[in-house]
Amino acid sequence: MTIALGTPTVDGVREAMAALREWQDDGAPMQLHPGDIGWHHRFGAAGTAPVIRTWSRDGRIVAVGMLDAPRLLRMTVAPDAFRDEDVARRLVEDLCLPERGVLPEGAVSVEAPPGLLLHDLLSVEEWGVDAPWTPLFRDLTEPVEDPGVRITPIGPDQAQDFADVLRSAFATSRPTSEYRLAMSAAPFSADVRCLGAYDDQGDVAAVVTVWSAGPGRPGLVEPMGVHANHRGRGYGRAITLAGAAALRELGSSSSRVCTPSTNAGAVATYRAAGFEVRKEVRDRVRVG
């Protein structure tokens, strides 16, 4: 059976996200989550559809990828196709041949969950590994403890607060108020919760966005940030707890996040909020 590579239309993105929702499971490794596509929707529907890639066999999606950057593909595969040789070989061909329209020539990276046959075949093609990332998980069976600070939903009216914290937290000028407004207009807006932690003076100190994959499935933290003026005061732990509680209210079975292993502060914050560290993962890289 032929495996077809495609770039969905705006409406087709929903189908890709629906497949990702079905593939999320507490027993599965850290992998591309529908919330990752949701977070990319800060660039709008027209800016999201062109970066999605799907691989389908006999009309069924068996792999989904998202170009998080022109040279970085984040992807995963249907659980029953993790060791499927036909799927793995087609993926390797498409990743290695620039004319297929997935990755360009030269240095590129691929984020894929451990356990895929894809990794074995990329090793044969002499792809290496990049710096480690640390996955963290928190079970949501039991209620989440009180964060101890004022938590308020971040809606369209607080879009500038959201942008201000993220710019400060990640030392970048990219986040704008349009990010929050675009997510509010997305068709999957019911699956997202955006929250802010405020200090005694009413200033926003930290924000978090969490994404549900549906009841009984793991939710995702993407992103969480603390304003530089409020670091070291427990706001990171507080807003992370608030995000976990929001996911539990949405029916999520657990909460997941992945951060660079070199970001010791982020790892410590998530651990303080009850997240458990899992085995490190690494992107695959092809040197130009």
SULVEN-V754530 format. One record per backbone hydrogen bond with DSSP energy under -0.5 kcal/mol. NH is the residue of the N-H (numbers start at 1). CO is the residue of the C=O. Records with the same first field share a line. If there is no record, write none. Layout:
NH: CO ; CO
//
This chain:
4: 2 ; 56
6: 54
8: 6
13: 9 ; 10
14: 11
15: 11
16: 12
17: 13
18: 14
19: 15
20: 16
21: 17
22: 18
23: 19
24: 20 ; 21
28: 25
36: 33
37: 33
38: 34
39: 35
40: 36
41: 37 ; 38
42: 39
43: 40
44: 41
48: 44 ; 45
49: 45
51: 48
52: 49
53: 65
54: 6
55: 63
56: 4
57: 60
58: 2
60: 57
62: 55
63: 55
64: 76
65: 53
66: 74
67: 51
68: 66 ; 72
69: 72
72: 69
73: 109
74: 66 ; 72
75: 111
76: 64
78: 62
81: 78
82: 79
84: 81
85: 83
88: 84
89: 85
90: 86
91: 87
92: 88
93: 89
94: 90
95: 91
96: 92
97: 93
98: 96
100: 97
101: 98
103: 94
104: 70
108: 286
109: 71
110: 284
111: 73
112: 110
116: 113
117: 82
119: 116
120: 116
121: 117
122: 118
123: 119
124: 120
125: 121
126: 123
127: 122
128: 285
130: 283
133: 281
134: 259
135: 133
136: 257
137: 276
138: 255
140: 253
150: 198
152: 196
154: 194
155: 153
158: 155
159: 156
162: 158
163: 159
164: 160
165: 161
166: 162
167: 163
168: 164
169: 165
170: 166
171: 168
172: 167
179: 176
180: 176
181: 177
182: 178
183: 179
184: 180
185: 181
186: 183
189: 186
191: 188
192: 189
193: 210
195: 208
196: 152
197: 206
198: 150
199: 203
202: 199
205: 197
206: 197
207: 225
208: 195
209: 223
210: 193
211: 220
212: 191
216: 251
217: 214
219: 254
220: 211
221: 256
222: 209 ; 220
225: 207
227: 205
230: 227
231: 228
233: 230
238: 234
239: 235
240: 236
241: 237
242: 238
243: 239
244: 240
245: 241
246: 242
247: 243
248: 244
249: 245
250: 246
251: 248
252: 247
253: 217
255: 138
256: 219
257: 136
259: 134
261: 132
263: 260
264: 262
267: 263
268: 264
269: 265
270: 266
271: 267
272: 268
273: 269
274: 271
275: 270
276: 137
278: 135
281: 133
283: 131
284: 110
285: 128
286: 108
287: 285
//
